[in-house]
Amino acid sequence: MHIEFRHLRTIKAIHDEGGLARAADRLNITQSALSHQVKNLEDQAGVELFLRRSKPLKLSSAGMRLLRAAERILPEVAALEAEFAGLVAGSSGRLHIAIECHACFEWLFPVLEQFRRAWPDVDVDIRPGLAFDALPALQRETVDLVISSDPEELPGISFLPLFDYEPVFIAASGHPLAAKEYVTAEDFAEETLITYPVPPERLDAFTELLIPAGVTPKAIRQVELTAMILILVASQRGVAVLPDWVVRDVKLQSDYVTRPLTKTGLTRRLYAAVRSDESDRPFMAHFTRLARTVPLKMMRR
């Protein structure tokens, strides 16, 4: 038995309209063609699908079973067609994001809130990229975008620059290092460095300052939340290094001071890594535009 979507549409149209003539008008075919289609379907099924002597035309028990299938399947097909149309038009799709930058949650949620309102049909999800190899996952199409500050030469992957930021030293206002104009790698040798729970090779303080200088802090304390890092710093349980846009409000509080790392300061750049053939998709391009502007607004408060 070979049932096509047009057969399901035919069964539903005849049931809804109560006769072949009105159903044929609804389906935009001739009544003769519709009758032939029904006969062909009944021949395949080996049973009658309609009680032909009834007025209006009614479905037999076998016809009712086919109608139930039509009522279940046709809406799913229509939804699939709409989804495909959205993909072609660029108004729908999937944006699963992996984050290699732990602090990036601070600005990503405002970005996604604006993105959600503009692209309600895009399926958005976030996966902490520190829990797996995010860039290989991007190549495998497990995720669609990776937030990273470490661009690599990878086939089929483009790194779109988002914004520059400065990792800054933060300490309690009464800490001895608070009196310095800037801090150096050697200043960390006798300090407890409070960091996010990620490997040192993924932290700016280590990759840009401590590892090149061969300096190891006296102790490292890992904390999940930025707010908790700030509480511990204010309590003089240690010092921290955070992006300037994370601590944008710290300078307004007397409990903290921020200082540059080295005399000239350090500058890092954040990227959105995407598959090259998807970088110009409308919703992907809009996301990167939002990601570039939201941190600037945060830092100018």
Buried (B, 14 or more C-beta within 10 A) or exposed (E): EEBEEEBBBBBBBBBEBBEBEBBBBBBEBEBEEBEEBBEEBBEEBEEBBBEEEEEEBBBBEBBBBBBEBBEEEBEEEEEEEEEEEBBEEBBBBEBBBBBBBBBBBBBBEBBBEBBEEEBEEBEBEBBBBBEEBBBEBBBEEBBBBBBBBBBEEBEEBBBBEBBEBBBBBBBBEEBEBBEBEBBBBEBBEEBBBBBBEBEBEBBBBBBBBBBEBEBBBEEBBEBEEBEEBBBBBBEBBBBBBBBBBBBBEBEEEEBBBBBBBBEEEBEBEBBBBBBEEBBEBBBBBBBBEBBBBBBEEBBEE
